[in-house]
């Protein structure tokens, strides 16, 4: 260990010595002077880059005009709008906050220059919440203001209200800081001194103030300028301003003595303040300020800690190194273990990595999962590129700027993965999910031209996949936006998870029809705490009206203790080849922690044709009191029919709840009920703004069962759904079961389709009324005399009877046309027989697919199979394997018309008569 530390120390000392000269050459944080020519050529040749450049100039035009020798000339115009302590004698340098809600305790000190108004951070003005308020435009701010309050417009109440500048000063200053950064970049690119002077004046005023200020005390959460470290991030653009202006300060006689102490003060404050879980947000500012420190030993100490040494104070505060972040917070394949923060956290971390790598501090080779993190979530995308929205995810699309940054970083390091990511970016652009011209200044500087014709590899989107930390399991069939299918199930305890048990999402007809709801307005919003993060907001089952985490959730991005679902069977397994082109399934189990209810959920995907298919959901819940099955679908309307296609008469009725209603069922409004109804039910959801500019539908068919009643209602809007369905209530189906739903589980067949009457499924019924309990068998009738038998068992070894035969195993799908066998699919099964045909494997781990021809069987199987087919009486039987000319003779196994077929992929067994 000592040798390793000695090596690392020597390594960093060498790097600092080699880079000291480069560090004094500006810019160096993100780009250097050698990059300027390429950037200018990009502006000239790439329309998207030109648009970014012109937008920056246009935005700055009214402000930079005050630095031109015209009638508008007033070099103090912009800096006079900065929020500062300007009154002599009250240029405070210190703030102490109370431990109670971060309220100010005392301010003191007096600097020889105006200082920054230390901000008492108000959660209402955090970046995710600011859209609720309309802040004054810079033009509306009073110059050299000494007042303590400012008027803002509250969009939620429609009223103007006054707030203290001490709660919003950093936000206003942040707007000016971003203007200064744009100006600094334009100065570097164009050489126009008006831009440089504007940016330098903002920086100089800030640096002089910051020189005299001390970190806020009274809380380890506090930063240098604000009562919370996150508030300091509004000043990060000024570090880049300094970097882009280079020698401008010296050449124009600015007093530079303030700068280095300020950079050190920022770096040291960020290194030791703030909760450690906030490492990602502050990472770029910490890296930038550390790289700007010119004294070699100080710089070395800071960067060594950033890369490999945690700085933790009191177990909760300080900073985590990239080494720890990579090990504990990012999975080996690149997922950030907090779904709601993945895009922002990884973007900030990759920006930090870029700056380190640009300055010859290699980290990607040491922590390769950081390099994978920019594109990894795309692997789980639905066919319309929307992301599964489990946990606190709210943005339904992947972040194009994150992908752009990952591409740029890969190209800079020549890691060889950029081509795949470029294909993904092109796909996002074609689908309207990203516009390169919408990128910020960072896109102008770092992002590059990309090839437009490279397709994604055929195996990029797998038939099955999983995200380990979230226990999210998903299956696809088809990647076309309108005809593709995908279903997922998830539930686990992790940072930012939801209390949802075994929750499913369903894709079809061009949209995520049954979507996870995402977060509320913010993590401390009442609706998020009591509804969005709870069982009732999800497509799941609530036990006895009481399903809840072990500990009641009170807000924030904390983990909700719900345990985790367990995968018991799946075919194909994640990232593995499927045995069937049309069928797949996954089976999960769960112990709900609050009521100690055992649950099991089987989800299967069955493709009928290239443009049609359906899902089967078999959900068991063993609570003896009652159980509620919930499904929320985007849409404009919901209708309920009997299985005879008769419209059901519904009466207003509340869904049964138990105070204090932990799951949040009370938030489902305008509920109506069938009352107890034993027959089959069809719920039809209508999505008027569906795919292909047509109306889309989701029909949910459920076979009849005793002691069951059906409710319709409207749930709060889904924050994760695409426009316009992110802003309107969700039509919701609730199935209320008196007693347990184990022997007679909740069964639902989901079929999405585009255009009225274009459905394929016509009915679903129990295949055999006695085939329930630990086994379930369904008959799904479709148009054109097509029907499916779907069979599922809780126990692998249990044998159940079906008409004319039997089945043993976890799962199977069998299809018929006019009662003639067409296919048999085994998902972890042992035996099936029916209508003169039987197939038997060595054990119940067999996965196989058999398709019937006139005198042949097409077979894919992972086990040896004994097959008997009474419809043929061959003289010779032989096996052909796709891609091979070899004929392998198959002998009878000793019984009449029974043959032993070896494990085979895409084989054809020919029966010659």
GUTI-508032 format. One record per residue (C-alpha): residue number from 1; residue in one letter; x, y, z. Coordinates in steps of 0.2 Angstrom, whole numbers. Layout:
N
n|res|c1|c2|c3
NUM|A|X|Y|Z
...
***
This chain:
913
n|res|c1|c2|c3
1|X|0|0|0
2|X|14|12|4
3|X|23|9|-12
4|X|6|12|-21
5|X|4|28|-12
6|X|22|33|-16
7|X|20|29|-34
8|X|4|40|-35
9|X|12|54|-26
10|X|27|54|-38
11|X|15|52|-53
12|X|5|68|-48
13|X|21|78|-44
14|X|28|74|-61
15|X|12|79|-69
16|X|11|95|-60
17|X|29|99|-65
18|X|25|95|-83
19|X|9|105|-83
20|X|14|120|-73
21|X|18|130|-89
22|X|3|124|-98
23|X|-8|129|-83
24|X|-2|147|-84
25|X|-8|147|-103
26|X|-26|152|-104
27|X|-38|144|-108
28|X|-34|127|-102
29|X|-49|121|-92
30|X|-60|114|-107
31|X|-51|120|-122
32|X|-34|128|-127
33|X|-28|140|-140
34|X|-24|126|-152
35|X|-43|122|-152
36|X|-48|139|-158
37|X|-45|136|-176
38|X|-56|120|-176
39|X|-70|129|-167
40|X|-70|144|-179
41|X|-70|131|-194
42|X|-85|122|-186
43|X|-95|139|-184
44|X|-91|142|-203
45|X|-96|124|-209
46|X|-109|118|-197
47|X|-126|126|-197
48|X|-130|120|-179
49|X|-113|128|-172
50|X|-117|144|-182
51|X|-134|145|-174
52|X|-127|143|-156
53|X|-114|157|-160
54|X|-126|169|-167
55|X|-138|166|-153
56|X|-125|170|-140
57|X|-121|186|-149
58|X|-139|191|-151
59|X|-142|187|-132
60|X|-127|198|-127
61|X|-131|212|-139
62|X|-141|224|-128
63|X|-128|222|-114
64|X|-112|223|-123
65|X|-118|239|-132
66|X|-114|248|-115
67|X|-96|245|-118
68|X|-96|252|-136
69|X|-92|270|-138
70|X|-110|275|-142
71|X|-123|285|-134
72|X|-127|269|-124
73|X|-109|269|-117
74|X|-110|265|-98
75|X|-97|252|-92
76|X|-105|251|-75
77|X|-123|246|-82
78|X|-121|227|-80
79|X|-111|226|-64
80|X|-122|239|-55
81|X|-136|226|-56
82|X|-126|213|-46
83|X|-134|210|-29
84|X|-121|216|-16
85|X|-119|224|1
86|X|-116|241|-6
87|X|-120|252|9
88|X|-104|258|18
89|X|-101|251|35
90|X|-112|236|30
91|X|-101|227|18
92|X|-103|211|28
93|X|-89|198|26
94|X|-97|184|38
95|X|-113|175|40
96|X|-118|163|53
97|X|-134|153|50
98|X|-145|144|63
99|X|-147|126|63
100|X|-166|128|62
101|X|-171|128|44
102|X|-155|138|39
103|X|-161|154|45
104|X|-149|169|47
105|X|-141|170|65
106|X|-129|185|63
107|X|-119|195|50
108|X|-104|205|54
109|X|-88|212|47
110|X|-85|226|35
111|X|-74|226|19
112|X|-66|240|10
113|X|-77|235|-6
114|X|-95|230|-8
115|X|-97|211|-4
116|X|-109|198|-10
117|X|-125|197|-1
118|X|-123|179|7
119|X|-139|169|1
120|X|-150|160|13
121|X|-155|147|1
122|X|-174|145|-2
123|X|-179|128|-10
124|X|-192|137|-20
125|X|-178|145|-30
126|X|-168|129|-33
127|X|-165|126|-52
128|X|-179|112|-53
129|X|-192|124|-45
130|X|-188|141|-53
131|X|-201|138|-66
132|X|-214|142|-53
133|X|-208|160|-52
134|X|-205|174|-65
135|X|-189|184|-59
136|X|-186|202|-64
137|X|-176|204|-80
138|X|-159|211|-78
139|X|-166|227|-86
140|X|-179|229|-72
141|X|-166|228|-58
142|X|-161|244|-50
143|X|-143|250|-52
144|X|-132|250|-36
145|X|-147|244|-27
146|X|-147|246|-8
147|X|-164|239|-5
148|X|-166|223|4
149|X|-182|216|-5
150|X|-187|213|-23
151|X|-204|209|-31
152|X|-206|193|-41
153|X|-221|185|-49
154|X|-228|169|-42
155|X|-235|159|-57
156|X|-244|147|-46
157|X|-254|160|-37
158|X|-254|173|-51
159|X|-249|186|-38
160|X|-234|197|-36
161|X|-224|195|-20
162|X|-209|202|-11
163|X|-194|192|-6
164|X|-178|196|2
165|X|-163|198|-9
166|X|-154|187|4
167|X|-164|172|-2
168|X|-162|175|-21
169|X|-146|186|-23
170|X|-136|171|-30
171|X|-149|167|-43
172|X|-149|185|-50
173|X|-130|186|-49
174|X|-130|169|-58
175|X|-139|176|-73
176|X|-126|190|-75
177|X|-112|177|-72
178|X|-119|167|-87
179|X|-119|183|-98
180|X|-101|186|-93
181|X|-96|168|-98
182|X|-104|170|-115
183|X|-95|187|-117
184|X|-78|179|-112
185|X|-80|165|-125
186|X|-85|177|-138
187|X|-70|188|-134
188|X|-58|173|-135
189|X|-66|168|-152
190|X|-67|185|-160
191|X|-55|196|-151
192|X|-68|210|-149
193|X|-63|220|-133
194|X|-80|225|-129
195|X|-84|207|-125
196|X|-68|205|-114
197|X|-71|221|-105
198|X|-89|216|-100
199|X|-84|199|-94
200|X|-68|205|-85
201|X|-78|219|-76
202|X|-91|206|-69
203|X|-77|195|-64
204|X|-66|209|-56
205|X|-81|215|-45
206|X|-85|197|-39
207|X|-66|193|-36
208|X|-63|208|-25
209|X|-79|204|-15
210|X|-75|186|-13
211|X|-57|190|-7
212|X|-64|197|8
213|X|-78|185|12
214|X|-77|170|23
215|X|-87|154|21
216|X|-104|154|29
217|X|-103|146|47
218|X|-116|137|57
219|X|-119|122|46
220|X|-107|110|37
221|X|-120|112|22
222|X|-115|130|19
223|X|-104|136|6
224|X|-93|151|3
225|X|-107|163|-3
226|X|-123|153|2
227|X|-131|144|16
228|X|-130|128|5
229|X|-115|123|-5
230|X|-127|121|-20
231|X|-130|140|-20
232|X|-112|143|-24
233|X|-113|135|-40
234|X|-121|150|-48
235|X|-104|158|-47
236|X|-95|143|-57
237|X|-96|152|-74
238|X|-84|165|-67
239|X|-70|152|-66
240|X|-72|149|-84
241|X|-73|168|-87
242|X|-56|170|-80
243|X|-49|155|-90
244|X|-55|162|-107
245|X|-49|180|-104
246|X|-31|174|-102
247|X|-19|189|-101
248|X|-33|201|-103
249|X|-33|206|-85
250|X|-14|210|-85
251|X|-14|219|-102
252|X|-28|230|-96
253|X|-21|234|-79
254|X|-34|224|-68
255|X|-29|221|-50
256|X|-25|202|-51
257|X|-20|200|-33
258|X|-37|194|-27
259|X|-38|180|-39
260|X|-28|166|-33
261|X|-33|167|-15
262|X|-52|166|-21
263|X|-48|151|-31
264|X|-40|142|-16
265|X|-54|148|-5
266|X|-68|141|-17
267|X|-58|124|-19
268|X|-55|122|0
269|X|-73|126|4
270|X|-81|114|-8
271|X|-69|101|-3
272|X|-75|101|15
273|X|-92|107|15
274|X|-109|100|9
275|X|-116|83|11
276|X|-106|70|3
277|X|-120|64|-8
278|X|-120|81|-17
279|X|-103|77|-24
280|X|-109|77|-43
281|X|-117|94|-43
282|X|-101|103|-36
283|X|-88|92|-45
284|X|-85|104|-60
285|X|-83|119|-49
286|X|-72|110|-37
287|X|-61|104|-52
288|X|-61|121|-61
289|X|-56|130|-45
290|X|-42|117|-41
291|X|-35|118|-59
292|X|-34|137|-58
293|X|-23|136|-42
294|X|-6|140|-49
295|X|5|135|-34
296|X|11|117|-38
297|X|10|109|-21
298|X|-7|116|-17
299|X|-14|111|-34
300|X|-7|94|-32
301|X|-15|92|-15
302|X|-32|97|-21
303|X|-32|86|-37
304|X|-25|71|-28
305|X|-40|72|-16
306|X|-52|74|-30
307|X|-46|59|-40
308|X|-42|47|-26
309|X|-44|53|-8
310|X|-60|56|1
311|X|-62|71|12
312|X|-75|67|24
313|X|-79|76|40
314|X|-91|69|53
315|X|-96|55|41
316|X|-109|66|32
317|X|-100|81|25
318|X|-85|84|13
319|X|-81|77|-4
320|X|-80|60|-12
321|X|-65|56|-23
322|X|-68|49|-41
323|X|-61|33|-35
324|X|-75|31|-22
325|X|-89|38|-34
326|X|-84|25|-47
327|X|-84|11|-35
328|X|-99|15|-24
329|X|-111|26|-34
330|X|-109|20|-52
331|X|-112|2|-58
332|X|-99|-7|-68
333|X|-109|-4|-83
334|X|-111|14|-80
335|X|-128|17|-71
336|X|-128|31|-58
337|X|-137|23|-43
338|X|-150|36|-42
339|X|-161|36|-57
340|X|-168|54|-55
341|X|-150|61|-55
342|X|-142|50|-68
343|X|-142|63|-82
344|X|-136|78|-71
345|X|-124|69|-61
346|X|-115|60|-75
347|X|-115|76|-85
348|X|-106|85|-71
349|X|-94|71|-68
350|X|-90|69|-86
351|X|-87|88|-88
352|X|-75|86|-73
353|X|-67|71|-81
354|X|-65|81|-97
355|X|-56|95|-88
356|X|-44|83|-79
357|X|-40|74|-95
358|X|-38|90|-105
359|X|-25|95|-92
360|X|-16|78|-93
361|X|-23|70|-77
362|X|-29|53|-83
363|X|-44|46|-74
364|X|-54|36|-88
365|X|-42|22|-89
366|X|-43|20|-70
367|X|-62|22|-69
368|X|-69|15|-85
369|X|-87|14|-79
370|X|-87|33|-80
371|X|-84|32|-99
372|X|-99|20|-101
373|X|-111|31|-91
374|X|-115|43|-105
375|X|-125|31|-116
376|X|-129|17|-105
377|X|-147|22|-101
378|X|-151|22|-120
379|X|-149|3|-119
380|X|-165|2|-109
381|X|-175|14|-120
382|X|-192|11|-127
383|X|-194|10|-146
384|X|-199|29|-146
385|X|-183|32|-137
386|X|-192|37|-121
387|X|-183|30|-105
388|X|-191|19|-92
389|X|-196|31|-78
390|X|-193|21|-63
391|X|-190|30|-46
392|X|-187|49|-47
393|X|-184|50|-66
394|X|-195|64|-73
395|X|-187|68|-91
396|X|-195|55|-103
397|X|-181|57|-116
398|X|-162|53|-114
399|X|-152|69|-112
400|X|-144|73|-129
401|X|-131|85|-122
402|X|-125|71|-110
403|X|-123|60|-126
404|X|-114|74|-135
405|X|-102|76|-121
406|X|-99|58|-119
407|X|-95|57|-138
408|X|-83|72|-137
409|X|-74|64|-122
410|X|-73|47|-131
411|X|-65|56|-147
412|X|-53|66|-136
413|X|-47|50|-128
414|X|-48|39|-144
415|X|-57|26|-134
416|X|-66|18|-149
417|X|-84|19|-143
418|X|-89|35|-151
419|X|-97|28|-167
420|X|-110|18|-158
421|X|-114|34|-148
422|X|-115|44|-164
423|X|-128|32|-171
424|X|-138|35|-156
425|X|-137|54|-157
426|X|-142|53|-175
427|X|-157|43|-171
428|X|-162|55|-157
429|X|-160|69|-170
430|X|-171|60|-183
431|X|-184|56|-170
432|X|-185|74|-164
433|X|-178|70|-147
434|X|-163|82|-149
435|X|-158|97|-159
436|X|-139|101|-160
437|X|-142|119|-162
438|X|-151|119|-144
439|X|-134|115|-136
440|X|-127|128|-125
441|X|-110|136|-127
442|X|-102|120|-122
443|X|-108|112|-138
444|X|-100|126|-148
445|X|-83|122|-139
446|X|-83|103|-137
447|X|-95|95|-148
448|X|-90|89|-165
449|X|-97|85|-182
450|X|-103|67|-182
451|X|-106|55|-197
452|X|-125|54|-202
453|X|-126|37|-210
454|X|-119|24|-198
455|X|-133|13|-191
456|X|-134|6|-174
457|X|-127|-12|-172
458|X|-140|-25|-174
459|X|-137|-31|-156
460|X|-138|-14|-147
461|X|-156|-16|-141
462|X|-157|-33|-134
463|X|-173|-44|-132
464|X|-171|-44|-113
465|X|-161|-34|-101
466|X|-160|-28|-83
467|X|-153|-14|-72
468|X|-146|-23|-57
469|X|-147|-10|-43
470|X|-165|-5|-47
471|X|-170|-23|-50
472|X|-178|-18|-66
473|X|-181|-32|-79
474|X|-187|-28|-96
475|X|-191|-37|-113
476|X|-193|-31|-131
477|X|-200|-37|-147
478|X|-197|-26|-162
479|X|-189|-9|-162
480|X|-200|1|-174
481|X|-207|16|-165
482|X|-226|12|-169
483|X|-225|-7|-170
484|X|-212|-11|-157
485|X|-217|-19|-140
486|X|-208|-18|-123
487|X|-213|-22|-105
488|X|-204|-19|-89
489|X|-206|-23|-70
490|X|-196|-16|-56
491|X|-195|-13|-37
492|X|-180|-11|-25
493|X|-173|0|-12
494|X|-160|13|-18
495|X|-158|32|-17
496|X|-172|40|-26
497|X|-183|24|-27
498|X|-202|24|-26
499|X|-213|13|-14
500|X|-221|3|-28
501|X|-219|-15|-25
502|X|-219|-25|-42
503|X|-223|-11|-54
504|X|-224|-13|-73
505|X|-224|-1|-88
506|X|-231|-6|-105
507|X|-226|1|-122
508|X|-237|0|-138
509|X|-244|10|-153
510|X|-230|22|-153
511|X|-230|27|-134
512|X|-227|21|-117
513|X|-245|18|-113
514|X|-244|12|-95
515|X|-230|23|-88
516|X|-222|25|-72
517|X|-227|42|-65
518|X|-210|50|-61
519|X|-208|63|-48
520|X|-220|77|-42
521|X|-215|95|-44
522|X|-200|92|-32
523|X|-195|79|-20
524|X|-202|89|-5
525|X|-219|92|-13
526|X|-234|85|-4
527|X|-240|76|-19
528|X|-223|68|-22
529|X|-222|62|-4
530|X|-240|56|-2
531|X|-244|50|-20
532|X|-231|50|-34
533|X|-218|40|-23
534|X|-231|28|-16
535|X|-240|12|-22
536|X|-256|20|-29
537|X|-246|30|-42
538|X|-240|14|-50
539|X|-245|-1|-60
540|X|-245|-13|-46
541|X|-255|-21|-32
542|X|-259|-14|-15
543|X|-262|-26|-1
544|X|-277|-22|11
545|X|-276|-4|7
546|X|-260|-3|17
547|X|-244|-6|7
548|X|-230|5|13
549|X|-212|6|16
550|X|-205|0|32
551|X|-202|18|37
552|X|-214|32|32
553|X|-207|43|19
554|X|-206|62|23
555|X|-198|69|8
556|X|-181|71|-1
557|X|-171|59|-12
558|X|-169|46|2
559|X|-172|28|-1
560|X|-189|20|4
561|X|-186|4|12
562|X|-197|-8|2
563|X|-185|-23|0
564|X|-184|-28|-18
565|X|-192|-39|-30
566|X|-183|-56|-35
567|X|-182|-63|-52
568|X|-187|-81|-52
569|X|-187|-85|-71
570|X|-184|-76|-87
571|X|-182|-81|-105
572|X|-172|-74|-113
573|X|-161|-70|-99
574|X|-154|-52|-100
575|X|-143|-49|-115
576|X|-145|-67|-121
577|X|-152|-74|-137
578|X|-171|-78|-137
579|X|-177|-95|-142
580|X|-193|-88|-150
581|X|-195|-74|-162
582|X|-212|-71|-155
583|X|-213|-75|-136
584|X|-204|-71|-120
585|X|-208|-70|-102
586|X|-202|-65|-84
587|X|-207|-70|-67
588|X|-204|-61|-51
589|X|-208|-62|-33
590|X|-209|-50|-19
591|X|-213|-49|0
592|X|-222|-33|3
593|X|-214|-26|19
594|X|-228|-17|28
595|X|-242|-31|28
596|X|-230|-45|25
597|X|-240|-50|9
598|X|-232|-63|-3
599|X|-234|-58|-21
600|X|-229|-65|-38
601|X|-230|-57|-55
602|X|-228|-65|-72
603|X|-227|-54|-87
604|X|-226|-61|-105
605|X|-224|-53|-122
606|X|-233|-62|-137
607|X|-230|-56|-154
608|X|-244|-60|-166
609|X|-238|-52|-182
610|X|-225|-39|-186
611|X|-238|-25|-182
612|X|-248|-33|-168
613|X|-245|-42|-151
614|X|-251|-42|-133
615|X|-245|-44|-115
616|X|-251|-56|-102
617|X|-250|-51|-84
618|X|-253|-64|-70
619|X|-252|-56|-53
620|X|-254|-66|-37
621|X|-256|-57|-20
622|X|-259|-67|-4
623|X|-266|-54|8
624|X|-282|-62|16
625|X|-291|-46|18
626|X|-292|-38|1
627|X|-280|-33|-14
628|X|-281|-20|-27
629|X|-274|-21|-44
630|X|-270|-4|-52
631|X|-267|1|-70
632|X|-264|19|-76
633|X|-264|22|-95
634|X|-261|39|-104
635|X|-276|44|-114
636|X|-292|55|-116
637|X|-305|42|-112
638|X|-309|26|-103
639|X|-323|14|-106
640|X|-328|-2|-97
641|X|-337|-17|-106
642|X|-342|-34|-101
643|X|-334|-48|-110
644|X|-349|-49|-121
645|X|-345|-31|-127
646|X|-359|-23|-117
647|X|-356|-6|-110
648|X|-356|-8|-91
649|X|-366|4|-80
650|X|-355|12|-67
651|X|-360|21|-51
652|X|-350|34|-41
653|X|-341|25|-27
654|X|-325|27|-18
655|X|-311|15|-18
656|X|-310|6|-1
657|X|-295|14|9
658|X|-288|12|26
659|X|-283|28|36
660|X|-271|36|35
661|X|-270|29|17
662|X|-251|26|15
663|X|-253|20|-3
664|X|-262|37|-8
665|X|-278|29|-16
666|X|-287|45|-11
667|X|-279|54|-25
668|X|-288|44|-38
669|X|-303|55|-41
670|X|-320|54|-49
671|X|-321|35|-46
672|X|-335|24|-52
673|X|-338|6|-49
674|X|-347|-9|-57
675|X|-350|-16|-39
676|X|-347|-34|-37
677|X|-346|-42|-55
678|X|-341|-60|-59
679|X|-340|-59|-78
680|X|-326|-54|-88
681|X|-322|-36|-91
682|X|-313|-26|-105
683|X|-306|-8|-101
684|X|-303|2|-117
685|X|-292|17|-116
686|X|-292|30|-130
687|X|-277|40|-134
688|X|-282|53|-147
689|X|-265|60|-151
690|X|-257|43|-154
691|X|-245|36|-167
692|X|-246|40|-186
693|X|-257|55|-182
694|X|-271|43|-178
695|X|-280|38|-162
696|X|-272|24|-152
697|X|-279|12|-140
698|X|-275|0|-126
699|X|-288|-13|-122
700|X|-286|-23|-106
701|X|-296|-39|-105
702|X|-298|-48|-89
703|X|-307|-65|-87
704|X|-321|-66|-74
705|X|-318|-70|-56
706|X|-328|-71|-40
707|X|-328|-57|-26
708|X|-321|-44|-38
709|X|-327|-26|-42
710|X|-320|-14|-55
711|X|-317|4|-53
712|X|-313|18|-65
713|X|-306|35|-60
714|X|-293|49|-64
715|X|-276|49|-57
716|X|-264|64|-56
717|X|-255|67|-71
718|X|-239|57|-76
719|X|-223|68|-75
720|X|-214|56|-86
721|X|-226|54|-100
722|X|-224|63|-117
723|X|-234|79|-121
724|X|-249|82|-120
725|X|-252|68|-108
726|X|-239|74|-95
727|X|-252|88|-91
728|X|-269|79|-90
729|X|-275|66|-77
730|X|-273|48|-81
731|X|-288|36|-84
732|X|-286|23|-71
733|X|-292|5|-69
734|X|-293|-2|-51
735|X|-298|-20|-48
736|X|-304|-24|-30
737|X|-303|-41|-24
738|X|-311|-47|-8
739|X|-300|-60|0
740|X|-283|-65|-7
741|X|-279|-65|-26
742|X|-267|-80|-25
743|X|-277|-96|-31
744|X|-287|-85|-43
745|X|-274|-71|-47
746|X|-277|-55|-56
747|X|-276|-59|-75
748|X|-275|-45|-88
749|X|-271|-46|-107
750|X|-265|-29|-113
751|X|-266|-25|-132
752|X|-260|-9|-139
753|X|-266|-5|-157
754|X|-268|10|-169
755|X|-284|14|-177
756|X|-302|9|-172
757|X|-306|-10|-175
758|X|-287|-14|-178
759|X|-286|-24|-162
760|X|-282|-43|-164
761|X|-287|-50|-147
762|X|-306|-53|-146
763|X|-307|-62|-129
764|X|-298|-70|-114
765|X|-305|-84|-103
766|X|-299|-97|-91
767|X|-294|-112|-101
768|X|-301|-123|-88
769|X|-310|-117|-72
770|X|-301|-131|-62
771|X|-284|-125|-68
772|X|-281|-112|-56
773|X|-273|-112|-38
774|X|-255|-114|-40
775|X|-257|-115|-59
776|X|-266|-104|-71
777|X|-271|-107|-89
778|X|-279|-95|-101
779|X|-286|-95|-118
780|X|-284|-79|-128
781|X|-294|-79|-144
782|X|-289|-68|-158
783|X|-296|-64|-176
784|X|-294|-75|-191
785|X|-297|-91|-180
786|X|-281|-89|-171
787|X|-280|-93|-152
788|X|-267|-95|-139
789|X|-265|-105|-123
790|X|-255|-96|-110
791|X|-250|-107|-95
792|X|-240|-102|-79
793|X|-236|-111|-63
794|X|-230|-106|-46
795|X|-220|-122|-44
796|X|-209|-129|-58
797|X|-213|-147|-55
798|X|-232|-146|-53
799|X|-242|-155|-67
800|X|-259|-147|-73
801|X|-271|-154|-86
802|X|-276|-144|-101
803|X|-290|-149|-114
804|X|-283|-165|-122
805|X|-266|-165|-113
806|X|-255|-158|-98
807|X|-242|-145|-94
808|X|-228|-145|-82
809|X|-216|-130|-79
810|X|-215|-112|-76
811|X|-222|-105|-92
812|X|-228|-110|-110
813|X|-237|-102|-124
814|X|-246|-113|-137
815|X|-254|-106|-153
816|X|-268|-114|-164
817|X|-276|-110|-180
818|X|-294|-118|-182
819|X|-288|-129|-167
820|X|-273|-135|-177
821|X|-256|-133|-167
822|X|-245|-119|-174
823|X|-232|-117|-161
824|X|-226|-122|-144
825|X|-215|-111|-133
826|X|-207|-117|-117
827|X|-201|-104|-105
828|X|-192|-114|-91
829|X|-204|-129|-93
830|X|-203|-148|-93
831|X|-217|-156|-103
832|X|-232|-152|-113
833|X|-245|-163|-123
834|X|-260|-160|-133
835|X|-270|-166|-148
836|X|-258|-180|-153
837|X|-242|-170|-149
838|X|-231|-171|-134
839|X|-214|-163|-130
840|X|-203|-168|-115
841|X|-187|-161|-109
842|X|-174|-167|-96
843|X|-180|-155|-83
844|X|-190|-139|-80
845|X|-175|-127|-85
846|X|-179|-130|-104
847|X|-182|-116|-115
848|X|-188|-120|-132
849|X|-198|-115|-147
850|X|-207|-127|-159
851|X|-216|-121|-175
852|X|-226|-134|-185
853|X|-225|-136|-204
854|X|-234|-149|-215
855|X|-220|-162|-213
856|X|-207|-153|-203
857|X|-204|-145|-186
858|X|-193|-129|-184
859|X|-185|-130|-167
860|X|-174|-120|-156
861|X|-170|-128|-139
862|X|-157|-127|-125
863|X|-160|-145|-120
864|X|-163|-162|-128
865|X|-181|-165|-132
866|X|-192|-181|-134
867|X|-205|-177|-146
868|X|-220|-187|-151
869|X|-231|-181|-166
870|X|-245|-193|-171
871|X|-250|-183|-186
872|X|-235|-190|-196
873|X|-229|-207|-200
874|X|-212|-205|-207
875|X|-200|-218|-214
876|X|-185|-206|-211
877|X|-182|-192|-199
878|X|-167|-180|-200
879|X|-161|-163|-193
880|X|-156|-148|-203
881|X|-147|-134|-195
882|X|-148|-116|-203
883|X|-132|-112|-211
884|X|-126|-130|-213
885|X|-129|-143|-227
886|X|-127|-157|-214
887|X|-141|-169|-213
888|X|-141|-178|-196
889|X|-152|-193|-195
890|X|-164|-194|-180
891|X|-169|-211|-173
892|X|-185|-216|-164
893|X|-182|-217|-145
894|X|-191|-234|-144
895|X|-209|-227|-142
896|X|-221|-225|-157
897|X|-218|-209|-166
898|X|-206|-202|-152
899|X|-189|-195|-157
900|X|-175|-188|-147
901|X|-169|-171|-154
902|X|-153|-164|-148
903|X|-151|-146|-142
904|X|-151|-135|-158
905|X|-152|-117|-163
906|X|-164|-114|-178
907|X|-165|-132|-183
908|X|-178|-140|-194
909|X|-183|-158|-191
910|X|-189|-166|-208
911|X|-201|-181|-207
912|X|-201|-190|-224
913|X|-215|-202|-227
***
